Protein backbone atom coordinates (compact mmCIF):
# COMPACT_ATOMS: atom_id res chain seq x y z
CA UNK A 1 0.00 0.00 0.00
CA UNK A 2 1.17 3.55 -0.67
CA UNK A 3 1.75 5.70 2.42
CA UNK A 4 2.90 9.19 3.39
CA UNK A 5 4.87 9.10 6.63
CA UNK A 6 5.42 12.18 8.77
CA UNK A 7 8.60 12.01 10.83
CA UNK A 8 9.10 13.29 14.37
CA UNK A 9 12.57 14.48 13.32
CA UNK A 10 14.44 14.59 10.01
CA UNK A 11 16.67 11.65 9.14
CA UNK A 12 20.26 11.73 10.36
CA UNK A 13 22.32 10.93 7.28
CA UNK A 14 25.49 11.76 5.42
CA UNK A 15 25.60 13.82 2.22
CA UNK A 16 24.75 11.87 -0.91
CA UNK A 17 22.38 9.31 0.59
CA UNK A 18 18.96 10.82 1.23
CA UNK A 19 17.83 14.46 1.54
CA UNK A 20 18.79 15.77 5.00
CA UNK A 21 15.81 18.14 5.18
CA UNK A 22 13.17 15.44 4.60
CA UNK A 23 10.47 15.51 7.30
CA UNK A 24 7.93 13.43 5.36
CA UNK A 25 8.28 10.63 2.83
CA UNK A 26 6.01 8.80 0.42
CA UNK A 27 6.33 5.32 -0.97
CA UNK A 28 5.20 1.73 -0.92
CA UNK A 29 4.99 0.06 2.49
CA UNK A 30 6.70 -3.29 1.98
CA UNK A 31 6.60 -4.66 5.52
CA UNK A 32 5.89 -3.80 9.13
CA UNK A 33 8.86 -5.03 11.17
CA UNK A 34 9.24 -5.06 14.97
CA UNK A 35 11.73 -2.18 14.71
CA UNK A 36 9.77 -0.09 12.20
CA UNK A 37 8.39 0.05 8.68
CA UNK A 38 10.25 -1.05 5.55
CA UNK A 39 9.30 1.44 2.83
CA UNK A 40 10.43 1.91 -0.76
CA UNK A 41 10.59 5.70 -0.59
CA UNK A 42 10.26 7.52 -3.91
CA UNK A 43 9.20 10.98 -2.67
CA UNK A 44 11.00 13.11 -0.08
CA UNK A 45 9.18 16.18 1.29
CA UNK A 46 10.41 19.28 3.12
CA UNK A 47 8.66 20.91 6.08
CA UNK A 48 6.68 23.05 3.60
CA UNK A 49 5.56 19.97 1.65
CA UNK A 50 7.79 20.79 -1.29
CA UNK A 51 9.39 17.79 -3.00
CA UNK A 52 13.12 17.36 -2.43
CA UNK A 53 15.53 15.92 -4.95
CA UNK A 54 16.46 12.38 -4.03
CA UNK A 55 16.68 8.89 -5.45
CA UNK A 56 14.37 6.02 -4.60
CA UNK A 57 15.63 3.99 -1.62
CA UNK A 58 14.39 1.10 0.51
CA UNK A 59 14.46 2.51 4.05
CA UNK A 60 13.72 0.88 7.38
CA UNK A 61 12.08 3.75 9.26
CA UNK A 62 12.30 3.16 13.02
CA UNK A 63 8.91 3.14 14.76
CA UNK A 64 10.24 5.74 17.23
CA UNK A 65 10.82 8.17 14.33
CA UNK A 66 7.27 7.93 12.91
CA UNK A 67 4.84 10.59 14.12
CA UNK A 68 1.92 9.45 11.97
CA UNK A 69 1.11 8.13 8.50
CA UNK A 70 -1.57 8.51 5.87
CA UNK A 71 -2.68 5.61 3.69
CA UNK A 72 -2.77 6.95 0.13
CA UNK A 73 -3.88 3.82 -1.65
N, CA, C and O atoms as a printed pandas DataFrame, in Angstrom:
     atom_number atom_name residue_name chain_id  residue_number  x_coord  y_coord  z_coord
0              1         N          UNK        A               1    0.840   -1.174    0.000
1              2        CA          UNK        A               1    0.000    0.000    0.000
2              3         C          UNK        A               1    0.881    1.232    0.000
3              4         O          UNK        A               1    1.983    1.211    0.550
4              5         N          UNK        A               2    0.410    2.295   -0.607
5              6        CA          UNK        A               2    1.166    3.552   -0.673
6              7         C          UNK        A               2    0.848    4.380    0.567
7              8         O          UNK        A               2   -0.311    4.518    0.958
8              9         N          UNK        A               3    1.906    4.932    1.184
9             10        CA          UNK        A               3    1.752    5.701    2.416
10            11         C          UNK        A               3    2.555    6.995    2.342
11            12         O          UNK        A               3    3.536    7.096    1.606
12            13         N          UNK        A               4    2.121    7.975    3.115
13            14        CA          UNK        A               4    2.897    9.193    3.387
14            15         C          UNK        A               4    3.181    9.176    4.878
15            16         O          UNK        A               4    2.257    9.147    5.691
16            17         N          UNK        A               5    4.449    9.193    5.236
17            18        CA          UNK        A               5    4.871    9.095    6.632
18            19         C          UNK        A               5    5.446   10.429    7.075
19            20         O          UNK        A               5    6.340   10.978    6.431
20            21         N          UNK        A               6    4.929   10.940    8.171
21            22        CA          UNK        A               6    5.425   12.177    8.765
22            23         C          UNK        A               6    6.367   11.800    9.905
23            24         O          UNK        A               6    6.012   11.022   10.790
24            25         N          UNK        A               7    7.561   12.360    9.870
25            26        CA          UNK        A               7    8.601   12.009   10.834
26            27         C          UNK        A               7    8.598   12.961   12.025
27            28         O          UNK        A               7    8.275   14.141   11.885
28            29         N          UNK        A               8    8.955   12.447   13.187
29            30        CA          UNK        A               8    9.101   13.294   14.373
30            31         C          UNK        A               8   10.303   14.211   14.219
31            32         O          UNK        A               8   10.281   15.350   14.684
32            33         N          UNK        A               9   11.343   13.724   13.575
33            34        CA          UNK        A               9   12.569   14.480   13.320
34            35         C          UNK        A               9   13.095   14.073   11.953
35            36         O          UNK        A               9   12.836   12.961   11.494
36            37         N          UNK        A              10   13.838   14.975   11.293
37            38        CA          UNK        A              10   14.440   14.590   10.012
38            39         C          UNK        A              10   15.413   13.429   10.192
39            40         O          UNK        A              10   15.889   13.171   11.297
40            41         N          UNK        A              11   15.698   12.739    9.105
41            42        CA          UNK        A              11   16.672   11.651    9.138
42            43         C          UNK        A              11   18.057   12.195    9.455
43            44         O          UNK        A              11   18.413   13.288    9.014
44            45         N          UNK        A              12   18.832   11.444   10.214
45            46        CA          UNK        A              12   20.258   11.725   10.360
46            47         C          UNK        A              12   20.947   10.936    9.268
47            48         O          UNK        A              12   20.817    9.713    9.217
48            49         N          UNK        A              13   21.674   11.607    8.397
49            50        CA          UNK        A              13   22.318   10.933    7.276
50            51         C          UNK        A              13   23.558   11.696    6.864
51            52         O          UNK        A              13   23.810   12.800    7.346
52            53         N          UNK        A              14   24.312   11.118    5.993
53            54        CA          UNK        A              14   25.492   11.755    5.425
54            55         C          UNK        A              14   25.151   12.276    4.040
55            56         O          UNK        A              14   24.233   11.760    3.402
56            57         N          UNK        A              15   25.871   13.292    3.558
57            58        CA          UNK        A              15   25.597   13.823    2.219
58            59         C          UNK        A              15   25.678   12.730    1.153
59            60         O          UNK        A              15   26.551   11.863    1.187
60            61         N          UNK        A              16   24.740   12.799    0.208
61            62        CA          UNK        A              16   24.750   11.869   -0.910
62            63         C          UNK        A              16   23.861   10.652   -0.756
63            64         O          UNK        A              16   23.731    9.870   -1.698
64            65         N          UNK        A              17   23.251   10.468    0.391
65            66        CA          UNK        A              17   22.383    9.305    0.594
66            67         C          UNK        A              17   20.918    9.674    0.388
67            68         O          UNK        A              17   20.323    9.316   -0.628
68            69         N          UNK        A              18   20.348   10.374    1.332
69            70        CA          UNK        A              18   18.961   10.823    1.229
70            71         C          UNK        A              18   18.921   12.293    1.621
71            72         O          UNK        A              18   19.828   12.764    2.308
72            73         N          UNK        A              19   17.890   13.036    1.201
73            74        CA          UNK        A              19   17.830   14.458    1.539
74            75         C          UNK        A              19   17.797   14.683    3.055
75            76         O          UNK        A              19   16.970   14.097    3.754
76            77         N          UNK        A              20   18.692   15.527    3.555
77            78        CA          UNK        A              20   18.794   15.767    4.995
78            79         C          UNK        A              20   17.593   16.526    5.540
79            80         O          UNK        A              20   17.278   16.401    6.723
80            81         N          UNK        A              21   16.915   17.312    4.706
81            82        CA          UNK        A              21   15.811   18.142    5.181
82            83         C          UNK        A              21   14.462   17.431    5.119
83            84         O          UNK        A              21   13.436   18.046    5.411
84            85         N          UNK        A              22   14.436   16.161    4.750
85            86        CA          UNK        A              22   13.165   15.442    4.601
86            87         C          UNK        A              22   12.495   15.235    5.955
87            88         O          UNK        A              22   13.083   14.657    6.869
88            89         N          UNK        A              23   11.257   15.715    6.072
89            90        CA          UNK        A              23   10.471   15.511    7.296
90            91         C          UNK        A              23    9.234   14.662    7.026
91            92         O          UNK        A              23    8.498   14.307    7.946
92            93         N          UNK        A              24    9.014   14.341    5.752
93            94        CA          UNK        A              24    7.933   13.433    5.364
94            95         C          UNK        A              24    8.398   12.680    4.125
95            96         O          UNK        A              24    9.177   13.196    3.324
96            97         N          UNK        A              25    7.908   11.457    3.982
97            98        CA          UNK        A              25    8.276   10.633    2.832
98            99         C          UNK        A              25    7.033    9.934    2.304
99           100         O          UNK        A              25    6.064    9.718    3.033
100          101         N          UNK        A              26    7.079    9.585    1.023
101          102        CA          UNK        A              26    6.009    8.798    0.417
102          103         C          UNK        A              26    6.619    7.602   -0.282
103          104         O          UNK        A              26    7.725    7.668   -0.819
104          105         N          UNK        A              27    5.876    6.508   -0.264
105          106        CA          UNK        A              27    6.329    5.322   -0.968
106          107         C          UNK        A              27    5.451    4.131   -0.665
107          108         O          UNK        A              27    4.386    4.247   -0.059
108          109         N          UNK        A              28    5.933    2.981   -1.107
109          110        CA          UNK        A              28    5.198    1.734   -0.920
110          111         C          UNK        A              28    5.654    1.058    0.365
111          112         O          UNK        A              28    6.840    0.779    0.543
112          113         N          UNK        A              29    4.707    0.797    1.257
113          114        CA          UNK        A              29    4.991    0.064    2.486
114          115         C          UNK        A              29    5.184   -1.398    2.111
115          116         O          UNK        A              29    4.259   -2.052    1.628
116          117         N          UNK        A              30    6.393   -1.906    2.335
117          118        CA          UNK        A              30    6.704   -3.288    1.984
118          119         C          UNK        A              30    6.456   -4.237    3.142
119          120         O          UNK        A              30    6.006   -5.365    2.943
120          121         N          UNK        A              31    6.751   -3.777    4.359
121          122        CA          UNK        A              31    6.597   -4.660    5.519
122          123         C          UNK        A              31    6.582   -3.842    6.800
123          124         O          UNK        A              31    7.201   -2.782    6.893
124          125         N          UNK        A              32    5.862   -4.361    7.780
125          126        CA          UNK        A              32    5.893   -3.802    9.127
126          127         C          UNK        A              32    6.753   -4.735    9.963
127          128         O          UNK        A              32    6.380   -5.881   10.212
128          129         N          UNK        A              33    7.898   -4.242   10.393
129          130        CA          UNK        A              33    8.856   -5.028   11.171
130          131         C          UNK        A              33    8.750   -4.625   12.641
131          132         O          UNK        A              33    8.194   -3.571   12.946
132          133         N          UNK        A              34    9.269   -5.438   13.550
133          134        CA          UNK        A              34    9.242   -5.065   14.972
134          135         C          UNK        A              34    9.942   -3.728   15.255
135          136         O          UNK        A              34    9.540   -2.989   16.154
136          137         N          UNK        A              35   10.986   -3.427   14.485
137          138        CA          UNK        A              35   11.725   -2.177   14.710
138          139         C          UNK        A              35   11.137   -0.979   13.988
139          140         O          UNK        A              35   11.431    0.159   14.353
140          141         N          UNK        A              36   10.315   -1.202   12.976
141          142        CA          UNK        A              36    9.765   -0.089   12.204
142          143         C          UNK        A              36    9.151   -0.574   10.907
143          144         O          UNK        A              36    8.812   -1.748   10.761
144          145         N          UNK        A              37    9.014    0.349    9.967
145          146        CA          UNK        A              37    8.393    0.049    8.681
146          147         C          UNK        A              37    9.442    0.041    7.582
147          148         O          UNK        A              37   10.280    0.939    7.505
148          149         N          UNK        A              38    9.393   -0.983    6.727
149          150        CA          UNK        A              38   10.254   -1.049    5.555
150          151         C          UNK        A              38    9.475   -0.432    4.394
151          152         O          UNK        A              38    8.421   -0.933    4.001
152          153         N          UNK        A              39   10.011    0.664    3.852
153          154        CA          UNK        A              39    9.303    1.438    2.832
154          155         C          UNK        A              39   10.226    1.670    1.645
155          156         O          UNK        A              39   11.396    2.011    1.821
156          157         N          UNK        A              40    9.702    1.485    0.438
157          158        CA          UNK        A              40   10.430    1.909   -0.755
158          159         C          UNK        A              40   10.038    3.362   -1.004
159          160         O          UNK        A              40    8.999    3.649   -1.597
160          161         N          UNK        A              41   10.886    4.263   -0.542
161          162        CA          UNK        A              41   10.593    5.701   -0.592
162          163         C          UNK        A              41   10.965    6.246   -1.962
163          164         O          UNK        A              41   12.097    6.086   -2.418
164          165         N          UNK        A              42    9.994    6.898   -2.621
165          166        CA          UNK        A              42   10.261    7.523   -3.912
166          167         C          UNK        A              42   10.015    9.025   -3.898
167          168         O          UNK        A              42   10.320    9.710   -4.874
168          169         N          UNK        A              43    9.461    9.550   -2.793
169          170        CA          UNK        A              43    9.199   10.982   -2.674
170          171         C          UNK        A              43    9.654   11.455   -1.304
171          172         O          UNK        A              43    9.277   10.888   -0.278
172          173         N          UNK        A              44   10.471   12.506   -1.302
173          174        CA          UNK        A              44   11.000   13.111   -0.079
174          175         C          UNK        A              44   10.414   14.511    0.016
175          176         O          UNK        A              44   10.471   15.259   -0.960
176          177         N          UNK        A              45    9.855   14.889    1.154
177          178        CA          UNK        A              45    9.176   16.178    1.294
178          179         C          UNK        A              45    9.813   17.022    2.389
179          180         O          UNK        A              45   10.230   16.508    3.427
180          181         N          UNK        A              46    9.882   18.341    2.137
181          182        CA          UNK        A              46   10.411   19.284    3.118
182          183         C          UNK        A              46    9.312   19.655    4.105
183          184         O          UNK        A              46    8.179   19.189    3.988
184          185         N          UNK        A              47    9.656   20.499    5.080
185          186        CA          UNK        A              47    8.664   20.912    6.080
186          187         C          UNK        A              47    7.547   21.756    5.477
187          188         O          UNK        A              47    6.501   21.918    6.105
188          189         N          UNK        A              48    7.743   22.300    4.270
189          190        CA          UNK        A              48    6.683   23.052    3.597
190          191         C          UNK        A              48    5.861   22.164    2.665
191          192         O          UNK        A              48    4.893   22.624    2.058
192          193         N          UNK        A              49    6.245   20.893    2.552
193          194        CA          UNK        A              49    5.556   19.975    1.654
194          195         C          UNK        A              49    6.125   19.959    0.254
195          196         O          UNK        A              49    5.629   19.242   -0.615
196          197         N          UNK        A              50    7.167   20.746    0.029
197          198        CA          UNK        A              50    7.794   20.787   -1.292
198          199         C          UNK        A              50    8.626   19.526   -1.512
199          200         O          UNK        A              50    9.310   19.066   -0.599
200          201         N          UNK        A              51    8.570   18.970   -2.714
201          202        CA          UNK        A              51    9.388   17.790   -3.004
202          203         C          UNK        A              51   10.874   18.134   -2.976
203          204         O          UNK        A              51   11.283   19.208   -3.418
204          205         N          UNK        A              52   11.667   17.217   -2.454
205          206        CA          UNK        A              52   13.117   17.359   -2.425
206          207         C          UNK        A              52   13.723   16.401   -3.439
207          208         O          UNK        A              52   13.159   15.343   -3.717
208          209         N          UNK        A              53   14.860   16.771   -3.984
209          210        CA          UNK        A              53   15.529   15.920   -4.950
210          211         C          UNK        A              53   16.190   14.754   -4.224
211          212         O          UNK        A              53   16.970   14.954   -3.293
212          213         N          UNK        A              54   15.881   13.567   -4.645
213          214        CA          UNK        A              54   16.463   12.380   -4.025
214          215         C          UNK        A              54   16.054   11.132   -4.778
215          216         O          UNK        A              54   14.969   11.061   -5.353
216          217         N          UNK        A              55   16.931   10.159   -4.765
217          218        CA          UNK        A              55   16.683    8.893   -5.455
218          219         C          UNK        A              55   15.746    8.011   -4.633
219          220         O          UNK        A              55   15.541    8.242   -3.441
220          221         N          UNK        A              56   15.190    7.012   -5.279
221          222        CA          UNK        A              56   14.365    6.018   -4.600
222          223         C          UNK        A              56   15.268    5.103   -3.775
223          224         O          UNK        A              56   16.290    4.617   -4.261
224          225         N          UNK        A              57   14.873    4.874   -2.513
225          226        CA          UNK        A              57   15.631    3.993   -1.620
226          227         C          UNK        A              57   14.670    3.146   -0.799
227          228         O          UNK        A              57   13.566    3.581   -0.472
228          229         N          UNK        A              58   15.101    1.931   -0.470
229          230        CA          UNK        A              58   14.390    1.102    0.513
230          231         C          UNK        A              58   14.932    1.507    1.872
231          232         O          UNK        A              58   16.132    1.396    2.124
232          233         N          UNK        A              59   14.047    1.978    2.753
233          234        CA          UNK        A              59   14.458    2.510    4.049
234          235         C          UNK        A              59   13.674    1.813    5.151
235          236         O          UNK        A              59   12.451    1.690    5.072
236          237         N          UNK        A              60   14.379    1.360    6.174
237          238        CA          UNK        A              60   13.721    0.877    7.385
238          239         C          UNK        A              60   13.571    2.085    8.298
239          240         O          UNK        A              60   14.552    2.569    8.861
240          241         N          UNK        A              61   12.343    2.569    8.442
241          242        CA          UNK        A              61   12.077    3.750    9.259
242          243         C          UNK        A              61   11.733    3.272   10.661
243          244         O          UNK        A              61   10.723    2.594   10.851
244          245         N          UNK        A              62   12.562    3.618   11.650
245          246        CA          UNK        A              62   12.303    3.163   13.015
246          247         C          UNK        A              62   10.936    3.643   13.516
247          248         O          UNK        A              62   10.536    4.777   13.253
248          249         N          UNK        A              63   10.236    2.783   14.229
249          250        CA          UNK        A              63    8.915    3.138   14.762
250          251         C          UNK        A              63    8.993    4.389   15.625
251          252         O          UNK        A              63    8.059    5.191   15.630
252          253         N          UNK        A              64   10.088    4.571   16.355
253          254        CA          UNK        A              64   10.239    5.736   17.230
254          255         C          UNK        A              64   10.347    7.036   16.443
255          256         O          UNK        A              64   10.124    8.107   17.007
256          257         N          UNK        A              65   10.681    6.974   15.159
257          258        CA          UNK        A              65   10.819    8.174   14.331
258          259         C          UNK        A              65    9.504    8.575   13.660
259          260         O          UNK        A              65    9.369    9.707   13.197
260          261         N          UNK        A              66    8.537    7.661   13.605
261          262        CA          UNK        A              66    7.270    7.925   12.914
262          263         C          UNK        A              66    6.309    8.667   13.834
263          264         O          UNK        A              66    5.978    8.190   14.920
264          265         N          UNK        A              67    5.862    9.848   13.383
265          266        CA          UNK        A              67    4.840   10.586   14.120
266          267         C          UNK        A              67    3.463   10.033   13.749
267          268         O          UNK        A              67    2.697    9.609   14.614
268          269         N          UNK        A              68    3.163   10.044   12.450
269          270        CA          UNK        A              68    1.918    9.452   11.967
270          271         C          UNK        A              68    2.052    9.185   10.469
271          272         O          UNK        A              68    3.020    9.606    9.836
272          273         N          UNK        A              69    1.071    8.485    9.916
273          274        CA          UNK        A              69    1.112    8.131    8.503
274          275         C          UNK        A              69   -0.285    8.204    7.908
275          276         O          UNK        A              69   -1.286    7.974    8.588
276          277         N          UNK        A              70   -0.326    8.525    6.631
277          278        CA          UNK        A              70   -1.572    8.514    5.867
278          279         C          UNK        A              70   -1.512    7.376    4.860
279          280         O          UNK        A              70   -0.482    7.170    4.218
280          281         N          UNK        A              71   -2.593    6.645    4.717
281          282        CA          UNK        A              71   -2.683    5.609    3.693
282          283         C          UNK        A              71   -3.204    6.293    2.436
283          284         O          UNK        A              71   -4.307    6.840    2.434
284          285         N          UNK        A              72   -2.410    6.262    1.365
285          286        CA          UNK        A              72   -2.768    6.954    0.130
286          287         C          UNK        A              72   -3.420    6.022   -0.880
287          288         O          UNK        A              72   -4.086    6.487   -1.805
288          289         N          UNK        A              73   -3.246    4.751   -0.724
289          290        CA          UNK        A              73   -3.875    3.818   -1.649
290          291         C          UNK        A              73   -3.201    2.484   -1.648
291          292         O          UNK        A              73   -3.614    1.582   -2.378
